[in-house]
């Protein structure tokens, strides 16, 4: 149960765990009572009995403080939901806190973000701690001298405008079609994307939807609980608080006669939305620590997962469970209809969840017991394919005993060795167009053959080995690392010309603008009715795009000579450029730069003028992105979503202001959640059509209605075609005088 609460005075208080590391790097926790009030975060060893009681530690939360969600971590076999506060002017100045539940962590994150958005106290407090005699031992959270500037504080922000109902901000047709009902669940199938090059009809995405009498958090905790004692799988490797690698071995007694046992090795990612919705996503990976089990065939989960949305004031939840899976079967041996029936039986886990929570009548105090009940329910009804036996070292299944309950969290106990095994798992590539029936027959009836080697039946053994090495080399850490596959053409870059424009939306690796009416923005009466309206146009025109790669982060592209921005600057015209440079870190850093131009004076758009002339804190509180995956697999669409977000509150943005441009360098690597989403997107990049809209959030009557700055549509980007920058092309034009704000 949550122990934190927001009082009527608007302050947040409750018990949290202070997470620290000892001298050898092992983490430990200390329970403290925290109070957030009037921009001060105070820590006590016990519940304070009066307002005059001095805290043990205290710090100021101002516009320079950022909060990041680090997800789930296990410390001494106790699971915490971690979030970190850090100072943007000094990343070593940070505080790591843990909550006992994701709901509690979300409340604290939201309260701290609101306190940071509203800025800190005025004069004389930007450079010292609220309690001078008791600073944080390793975290001062003192903000910076900029915190006292009035421009840093956006007083139009309040709880009412910041928290919006989590609904889609994109108007798009649903890809799902209902085709039946079974066991009280509605069954849907996903239609094939227009222009899709993948053979989606061979392994269609199927979704089951049902209502469960339980809170979204309780259902989430049940689905995330894994361990040997539950016979539902095991954690192979913990990657970060939102991502891990899990192994599931499926029983064979519910499969068609003669079909071998199947197992799955999955990358699991989760996140929580602002309205309490939980999203759990899965897709198949390779991992050398968990090869295919003897006597079984490894199936390929193309995409799948759960969306758990609260309803009826949180007392019930709508659970959506989706699977698109290749069972690796010989097609003449197992007809597509039979394969679909197996998938539908796996989706029956939603019915098992429903019966479980109905039987428990709302008592969710023991997630371990719930998971055990769910397992027994599945065994009795034989409707779920996610029934798993924990394999032992000799390949035999391990029996479930009560003594194993204490071992549930042992898979998470130590995270010290994560960096050593960082490159040991790989995304499963999409099936090729020439995948035929012999492939499935070989993997099903030839145990000596490794199932991932059978995706290219028309390639010789030597060629297949080379192809496999190639696949492993370009798909490290769950995202495509294209250092070895990108073209090595070192030439001077003419910024603004590296990604071609295609208004017909037919050429791969191209860009164009998209229809503004696809996106919903705040209308004139939004503060009264909270309704959003279709955008009617854009303030700027998209004129160019860059798709670049480098061995380091590339900043201030607008200030570099020879590019489109500097060419217009030399002509002395009225044109003003707004550049959005999305930077994806890794062993190779990729940059997607979008160039928008307006020819009318900036002063004609007061909100844009305030944004350009404002400081970083003001800009971070206003710049919004609306994403939309119009073509692609379900897992990517669900991962990205269709909800507008304030990018500056989730990611670090570096601003570069020149004579005729403002450039926003969006650092994807500054957020664990964003890194997980982008790494997943990059793995499917060639099969995606990505649409985006950018705007400045309007918070007052005078600023409404909102307007879009610009839109874009990216067609099947190919990271191998990213232009490699050589050092000479990185030199910015100091004579142009770009100013770093």
Secondary structure, DSSP 8 states (H G I E B T S, - for coil): ----EE-TTS-EEEEEEEEEE-TTS-EEEEEEEEEEETTEEEEESS--SSTT---SEEEE--TTEEEEEEEEEEETTEEEEEEEEEETTEEEEEEEEEESSHHHHHHHHHHHHHHHHT---STT-TTS-SSTTS--SS------GGGGSGGG--TT--HHHH------SB-----EEEEEEETTEEEEEE---TT--S-GGGG--EEEEEEESS-HHHHHHHHH---GGGTS-EEEEEEETTEEEEEEEB-STTS-TT--EEEEEEEEEEEE-TTS-EEEEEEEEEETTS---TTEEE-EEEEEEEEEEEETTTTEEEEEEEEEEE----TTTS-HHHHHHHHHHHTTHHHHHHHHHHHHTT--S-HHHHHHHHHHHHHHHT--S--B-EE-TTS-EE---GGGGGGGGGGGS--TTTGGGTTSEEE-----TT--HHHHHHHHH-TTS-GGGGG-TTS-HHHHHHHHHHHHHH-BTTS--TTTTS--------TT-SSEE-TTS-SSSEEE---GGGBEEE-TTHHHH--EEE---BSSEEEEEEEEEESS----GGGBTTSHHHHHHHHT-S-EEEEEEEEE-SSSEEEEEEEEEE-S-GGGSHHHHHHHHS-HHHHHTTEEEEEEEEES-HHHHHHH-S--EEHHHHSEEEEEE-SSEEEEEEEGGG-HHHHHHHHHHHHTGGG-EEEEEEEE---STTT-S--EEEEEEEES--GGGSEE--GGGG-B-GGG--EE-
